[in-house]
Structures are given as structure tokens and as C-alpha cells.
Amino acid sequence: MKVKKLTALLLAGTMALSLAACGNPEVDNDTPAAETSGTEEASSGEEAASGEETAKAEAPAEKQDVSLRMWGAEEDQAMLQEMIDSFKENYKDYANFDIQLGVESESTAKDTVLTDIEAAADVYALASDQLIDLVKAGALQSIDEMDGALQAYAGKSIGDIKSANAEGAVGAATYDGKLYAFPMSADNGYFLFYDANVLSEEDVASWDSLLAKAGEAGKKVGMTLASGWYNASFFYGAGFTTDLNEDGTTSIDFNKSADCTGVQVVQAMLDIASNSAFAAVPDGDISNQIASGGLCAAISGTWDATAAQDAFGDGYAATKLPAFTAGDKQIQQGSVAGYKLVAVNAYSQNAGWAALLADWITNEENQAIRFEKREIGPSNNNVAASDAVAANVAIAALAEQSAYGVVQNVGGNYWDPAATFGEMIAQGQIARDDEAAIQEALDTMVEGITAPIQ
């Protein structure tokens, strides 16, 4: 049976704040946090956003014994242990903590958790595209319900957390109007790497000028088309959408009209793919192609920053994606904006403390530490605006592109038809001027994507 979760109860001016399944401390009615609703700003917004605030509730006469388990990526273990230690130090007057750290990648968190939700860690990181499935499975604690604990002990409200982080990251952590996770990073997206010794800022502003200049230099521009993660960027830029339905199917309008028609978007893609200066790169092979020396620009993400820096040397540069020509319009290419989040297990027996730990490891101070130690792009607005982040070529470019990124919510039937369609574009299997054939290809892709889940 699911244990009772922490909530803030305002009764007759007194808030009983539960941080564990039993033995909960009382918070006096004159505590500032007890008088602040979850939709209002905390009384000290600057403190709340900084990650350096001290706990607000009065320390209990007798400390609780609190046991928690936390999962994180293997490469982050040493850093996460330091964050755990600082959390324990910050709240040492309130509880005796036993916090066990385990290894679980953000990319596989959903599959592991759904194997046995009750046996999963109290706190764990996940990729944003896993959130909806976890919510629907009843695996995630609503963070909105943790507002009382956050205000009383961390000196911040849910509103403060939302305002401290990028709007896209907050949206990725939200389902049906409720916040279900704490934003941790905003670096799971793509942009354009380029060699500034070959290309100018003006050259990389549009696909037309980019390919023209690359061709003059005897170089190519690389991009993966046979992937629904990458090729959807043209459609998203033109105002087309995808969404996940309640039954797990995908709604998609790529075969219709938005800022232009779907046919015009495909014609733009065909124009790019057929250019002799364009290289259609297999999914996962961009790094090797950059290292080969044949490219002067490539669309990828922070994971290929080292390869680009090595290949382009002192010309290493990066920026947002180019604009493309669709019909008579210049359209800024969109992208998929991916985020990393930290969630609380809905079955945690210490949900309040788990929420405080999740908040701690994702606050401004610790996002700055993540960037410093691992070059992980922050979702926190203050860290993202810092000089250190601005000086990082790849993350600065990702931040620039994020204004055109969308969270890609799709079902399992999306990927194969989208990849097949992209491969048809890459291979030039559709004639650019055959609008009927292009429409038929779009309709076939959409039919496959929207098919019922078997």
C-alpha cells in the first residue's frame, strides 16, 4: 500500500509539516514559510534561488533517523557524494541521515523504475522524455505537494523553483499542470559546430549561404537525416507539432500546413540533401565524420564538442542552427530540447526529505558545480547567464538554439517511420518537384506514426 506522502496542512493557523511517514516535526504558525502559499514568491527570492539558503524551520528537540537511497549516473558518483555530504551538513540539526548512493543512468532510469517502482530509489535522475510514462505509472511524487517542506526547510516555494529555471525545463518537468521533478540540466539538444577559419557568422546564418561557402572551400556540412530526433527540426521550426496521446499513440501534423505546408518543408530538406556540399551522416557517426577532416560544419550536441574542437582547432566555433528556405519564406530551423530532471519516488517513506535532497542537488549552487566539474549545461537561469557558461562555446550555442527548441513528446511508433522518411530524403528517393509524391510520403509516415500501439 502506498505510504502517506508529505503535505503541508494549514489548519487554524498551524501547519503540521510531515517530512517522513511518522514522527513529523511541528512548524510554528509564525514561521514565514508557513504563511506563504505555493503560488506566491518566497519572502526572500534571492536567497531561495541561490542554493545557499539555510533551513527555516526550528530544529526539533529530538532528531529523526532518515534513510534515503539516491541513484545517479556512474560518471557523476564522486560529485553526487559531495552534494550528499553538503546536504547532510546543511540539515544536520534536523535528522540523522543514512543516504545510500547507487548507479543508474538517466537514459535507463524509466525502465529500471518501472520494473519495480516500490523498490526504486527515493531520488533519481531521468531524461525528460521519460517523465510522462513515469507519471502515468504512478511512479512520481508530485513536487507541488512538497511546497510546505520546501518553504519551511529550504526557504523557497514551488514558484521560486519554476522562476529560477528555464521555462522549457520547467515545462519538461510538468504534466497536466503539476510539477513532477526538479530541473537539473538543459544540455540534451543540438546546434551547429563550424570552423570559423572557413565560415563566417554570416555564412552560418542560413543553409543557402552555409552550403555555398562550404562548397567553395571543398568541404561538407554534416547532419543526420535518418532520425526522427534530428529531421523533425525542420518541421518544428515551421510550426508543426507532435504530442503524446493518453493511449500512447502520437498525434502529428507534418502532412498538413502550419507556417507553410509540409510539402514545402520537405522540398527545403530535399534542396539541402541534394546539395553537393551536404553530407547525410548515419546516426551516431557525426563524431567520426568531424574527425575525418572533410566537414567544415556539423549538427550535433555537446557530446561531440571535443571532436569538433580537435578538428577545427583555433577555428572551433558553434552557434544556433541555420534558417532554411521553404516556399518564399526564411524559417529558423527548430530543434528538440532535451532536459535532465531529478524526481522523487511516489512510494518513498521519507518523501519530504527526498524532495529536499532532490532540490538540494539541483539548486543554483550545485548546478554551477555540475557545470564546473562536468560541463553539464545548466537549467538554472542565473548559472546559464554566468560568464563561465557564456565562455563555453558549445553550451553557449545550445543556449542560443534553446529559444527554438521544443520538448518532443512522441510514442514508440514514431521512431521507425520517421527514420525511414529521413533516409528517403537523404537518398533523394523523392523528386523535389513531385508534390503529389511528397504528400504521399508524408501521409505514409504519419499513418505509421499514428498507428495503434500493439
N, C-alpha and C positions, 0 to 999 in steps of 0.2 A: 504494500500500500504506500502510496506516495506520502512522504512526510510533510508536515506543515511547513510552509515556507515563510520567510521573514516578510512582514509587512509593517508599515507604520500606522498605528491606530491613534487617532485624535479623539479622545473621549473626555468630556468635561474638563478640557484644558490640560489633560495629562496624557503624554504619549508613552505607551509601553512598547519599547523597541526590542524586537526579537532578533538576536544575532545567531541563535542556534536553535536546535529543536527543543531545548529545555534550558532552565536556569538563566533566563534572559535578564539583562540589566534594565533598570528603570531610568528614564531620562526625565529630568525635572521639567515642569512646564515653562520655566523661564529660559530654557536652552534656546538660543537663537535659531538653531536648526529646526526645532520643533514647531516654530512659528512660521516657517517658510514652506509654501506648497511646492509640489513638484513642477509646476508650470511657471514659477517665478524665479527670478535671478537670485542666487545666493547673496547674502549681505556683503560678502567680500569677494566679488567676482575675480579680481586679480589674483587673490590668494588661491581661490578654488582652481583656477586654470593653471597655476604654476607647478602643481605637483609637489610643492614644498610645504603645504599646509599641515598643521598639527591637528590631532584628533580633538573634537569639540566636546564630546560627552564626558561627564565626570567619571573618573576611574572607579570601578566597583571596589567594595571592601574586600571581596574575595575574587581572585581572577578565575576565569573559566579555563578549562582544558579544551583546546580546539585542535582537531585533527583535520587536515586537508590534503588532497592529492592534486597535483598540477601536472599537465602534460605540455611539452614544448618540443620544437624541432631539435634534432641532435646537435646541429651546429650552434645552437643558442644555449646549450645547457649551462656553461660556466657563467654566462651573462645573466641567465634567469635565476641562478642560485644567488648571485649577488643581489638581485632585486628582491628575492625572497628574504634574504638576510636584512635588507633595509626595511622591508615591510614589518618584519618581526620587531625590529628595533623601534620603529615608529609607534607600534601598538603594544609595546611590552607591558604597559601598565594595565592593560585590559584582559590579556589572556596569556596562557602558556601554550605556545604553538608547537605542533608537530606537523610540518609541511613536507611531504614527500614529492620529489620531482622525478617525473618519468619522461621517456622519449616517445613522441608521436608527431609525425609531420602534419603540418596544416593541410596538405594535399590529401591525406588519407584519414583525417580525423572523423569525418562523417561515417565512413564505412566501419571504422572501429567502434565508434559510439553506438551505432545502430545495431551492432551485433549483440550488445547487452548494455542498455542505457544506464541501468542502476549500478552496473559495475564500472562505468566510465569515471574518469577523474572529475573532481569538483569544478576545476577550472581548466580550460584548454583553448588552444588557438585553432582557428579554422579559416579556410578560404571563403570569401563572401558568397560564392555561388553555392555553397553547401547549406546556407542558413535556412532557406525555405523548407527544404526536406527535413531538417532537424526540428524546426518549429512544428511542422505537421505531424511529426512522430512524437511530439510531446517531450522532446529531449532538452529543451532550453528553458531556463528560468527567465521570466520577463524581468528586464532590468528596471522597468518603470516601477515595479513593486518593491524595488530596493531603494527607492528615493529616501525613505526615512533613515535608513542606515547610513547612506552616503551623506546626507545633510548633517546628521548628528555626530558622525565619527570622522568623515573626510572633509567636512566643511564645504560641500558642493552639492548642487542639485542635478537632476537629470537634465534640466535646461542648460546648466553650465557645461556639462559634458558635451551636449549637442553643439553648443555655440563654440566650444573650444576646438572642434574638429571640422574637417572639410565636409561640406554639405553632401557630397557624393558618398563619403564614408559612412556618414550617419544614415543616409538612405539605404545603403547596403546592409546596415545592421538593424534595419527596421522592417517589420512585416505587419500588415494590417493595422498600421498606426501605432504599434508598440515597438519599443527598443528592446532587442533581444541579445545584444552583445555590445562590447566596448570596442570602438575603432582602435586599431593598433598601427596599421601602416597603409600607405596608399601608393604602392610601387609596383603593383601587378598589372602593368599595362605596357603599351608600346608607342614608339615615336620614331624619328628619323635620325640615325647616325650618318655623318658625312665627313668627307675630307675637305677641309677648308683650303687646302692647297690647290684643289681642283674646282671647287664650287664656292660661290659667294652666297651670302644671306639672301640676295635677290634670286639667285638661281634656284634655291631650295624652297622658295615660296609656293611654287606650283609644279605640277607634274610636267606641264609643257616645257617650261624653261629648264627643269631638272634633267629631263631626258635629253633635251637638245644639247646642253652643256656636257653631259656625261658622254654622249656620242662623239662630240668634238674631241674629247680627251681620250677616246678609245677605251672608255670604261663602261661599267654597267651599274644599274641600280637594282638591288635585290629585294624581293618581297615574296612571302609565302601566300599563294592564292588558294591552294587546295586545303583550306582550313576555314571552318565557319567562324573561328575566333578572329581571324585576320580579314577575310574577304567581306564580312559584314560591315567593316568600317566604311566602305563606300556608301552603303545603304543607310547606315546610321547618320552619316554626315548629311544626307539628303532628307532627313526627317522620317525615315521608315523605322518601324519598331518590331520588336519581338517581346513576348511575355509568356509566362508560365501559367497555364490554367490549373484549376483545382484538381482535375483528374490526371495531371502530369503531362498533358499534351502541350504543344506550343502554339500560340497564336502568332502569326507573322503576316506582314502585308507587303513583302518585297515585290510581289507581282501586280501591285496596284499603283497608285500615284501618291506622292507627298509633295515635296518642294519641286519635284519633277517626276517623270514616270519611271517605273522600274526598268523599262526598256532603255531609257536614256542613261540610267546608271550603268547598265550592262554595256552599252555602247562605249561609255567612257572607259570602263575596265578593259574592253577589247582593244581600244585605241592604245592604252598603256601597255597591255600584254604583247601586242604585235610590234611594238617599237623595238628596233634592233638593240637599243641601249637598255632594255629591260631584261632582267633575269628572274624567271619564276623558280623560286628555291623551295625544295621539299621541306615539309615541316620538320623543325629541329636541326636543319643543316645550315642555318644562316651563319653561325659562328665559323664553320669551316670555310664557307664561301668568302666571308670577310678576310679570313686569314690567307686565302689563296692569292690575294692581291688584285683580283680582277674587278672588284667593286669599288666605287667611289662614294657609295651611299647604300644604306640598307635599313629596312624597317624591322626593328626588334625591340627588346627591352633591356633593363638594367643588367640582366644576366649575361648579356653579350658586350658589356661595356669594356671589359678587359681586352677582348679580341679586337674591338674597334680601336681602342687606344693603341694597341700594339701595331695594328695595321696602318693606321693613319698618322701615327707619330705626332709631330708638332702641329699637324693639321686636324687633329681629333676635335670634332665638334658634334653637337646634337641640337635638334630643335623639334618643334611640332611637325605633324605630318603636312604634306603639301595640299594645296587646293587642286581640284580636278575640274575638267570642263564637261558638263552634262547639258546637252542641248545648247542654249545660248547663255547658260549660267556658269559662273565660277563657284564651286561648292567646296568648303573646307572639309577635308576628309575627317571622319569621326574615328572613334576607336572604342575598344572595350576597356572600361575602367574596372580593374580588379582591386580588391582590398583584403587585408588580413584583419581578423577580428578575434577578440577573446570573449568566450562565453562561460556561463555558469550552468552546471548540470541542474536540471529541474528536480532531480532526486537527491541533491546534496543535503545532508543532515545539518550542515552549517552554512546555509545559503547566504546569510548576511555577511559572514566573514569571507566566504568565497567571492561575493560581489566586491567587497573592499579590496581583496587581493587582486582581482581582475582589474579593478580601477587603478590600483597602485602600479601595476606593471605596464599600464597603457597611458599613464598620466604624462604631462609635458616633460617632466624631468627624465623619465625613463624612455620616452620616445627620442629625446635628444641623445641619450646613452646608446640606444639602438643604432641611431644614425652614425654616431662617432665610432662605435666598435664594429658595426656590420654594414654600414652604408645602406641601411634599410630606410626607404623613403617614408617620412612621417605623414600621418593624417592630421596631426595637431597643427593648427593654423600658425601658432607662434613659432614652432620649430621649423615649419615649412618656409616661413618668411625670414629665417635667420641667414646671416651672411655665409655660414658654413654650408648650408643646403644650396644657396644660390651659387656658390663656387663649385659645386659638384655638377659637372657637365650633364651627365645622364639624368640625374634626378631633377635638375632644373628644367630639362627638356620634357620630362614626364609631367612635371607640374604645369608646364605651359600647355601640353596636349590635354591635360585633365579637364580643361574647360569644354572640350569637345567629346569627352568620353561618356559612355553610358554603361550601366550595370546590365550585363547580359543574362537575363533570366530565360532559360530555354529548357525543354525536356530532352530526354535521352534520344528521341528520334530526330533531333535537329542535326546532329553532327555528320552522319554519313551522307545524307542528301546535299548538305551544304558543301562538304568536301568534294563530292563528285562534281557539283556545279562549278566550283572553283577550278578544278582540274580541266574541265571543258573550256573555261576561259583561258587558262594558261596554255592549253594546247591549240587554241584557235579553232575549236571544233564547231563554232557557231559563226556564221557570216555576219559581219558588223552591220550590213545594210539590210539584212533579212529580219525585219521587225517581227514578223509572224513567228519565225523560228525562235527568236529570243524570248517572245512571250510564252511560247510553248515550253521552252526550257525552264523559265521561271515558274510556270504553273506546275510542271512536273516536280521541281524542287519543293515547292510549297506543299504539294499533295503528299509527298513523302514525309516532310517535316511534321505536318499536322495529323498524320495517321494515328489512330488509337494505339495506346501502349498495350503491347501484348503480354 
